[in-house]
Amino acid sequence: MTTKPCDILLAFVLSLTACRDHGPQVVRAEGRTMGTTWSIQLVNAPSQASSATPSSFIQARLDELESLFTNWKPDSPVSRFNQSTSTDWQVVPKELAEVVTQAQKLSQETDGAFDITLSPLIDLWGFGAKGRRVTPPDEASIIHAQSQCGWQRLEVKLNPPQLRKTHPDLQINVSALVEGYAADDIVRKLEAAGYHDFLLDVGGELVARGNKTDGTPWQVGIQQPNAVKGETVIRMPLVNQALSTSGTYRQYYEAGGHRHAHVLDGRTGRPVTHRAVSVSVVADTCFQADSWSTALLALGPKEGTPLARKAGVHAIYLGER
């Protein structure tokens, strides 16, 4: 797997008209995180909360989580684990252990189509930190990169939080799951602070709680791939749920008459070949929605649709029009 596009096919429709003197009050906040943006609309903020308070604590927590999960900072827990060649158990933050636990569950349920250990293959295909390419790699290079991957070579404990690699060169990349994890973390903190009606967006991962100012549910839309921004193909209310979309239609290159997308199937070590270019998932938590949208995109609609039903999440696949 690899990082999802920041602009991931979502458009949401909000009623943001000015509030009457005695009507519901709205607090707006926004910022940047994890190479993308976050924003929130809060209705009926607790009387003790100032308009600056949500922005302050949301940004601080997102910065903290980014520092835990990033592959771009050499001193992050993920980078330290990747740099180590030890096959002993290594202590990690509980947040990282929780994310890896979900990743391993998805790898098992998708028979390895979803795999957070594919960094060598991601780089080889030209979608990683080593830069882009315009032609696909040769068979021998793919086989060699595959020999350094494998979700079965990664072990995780929650209590105490620890990770262990059984291959010294194994590396992980959890970027496909962390925006949803972070969104749920922020939601818990907002609810503990007394906020009950809001729509949170972290890099396009949406979580709704309660209602808008007019008492109706938050309305969200799924955008048609390659459509004009804001043009939605499906609109729906989001009631105390989360919505995530993963897509391949922005990050790819064409060679030899074939499109090579940035999402890889861990079973083959190659970009996905199915015709779907996006999948949107509605689930009870954003972590569920985010992780499953990436896993289901790796599988494709034929394999992914029945698995989504079994998992109790609602998946919507779209192709290019």
Beta strands, then each sheet from edge to edge (+ up, - down):
strand 1: 10-13
strand 2: 26-33
strand 3: 36-43
strand 4: 90-91
strand 5: 154-158
strand 6: 161-165
strand 7: 197-202
strand 8: 205-209
strand 9: 218-223
strand 10: 232-238
strand 11: 242-247
strand 12: 252-255
strand 13: 258-261
strand 14: 264-265
strand 15: 270-271
strand 16: 278-283
strand 17: 314-318
sheet 1: 1+ 9- 10+
sheet 2: 2+ 3- 7+ 8- 11+ 16- 17+
sheet 3: 4+ 6- 5+
sheet 4: 12+ 13-
sheet 5: 14+ 15-
end
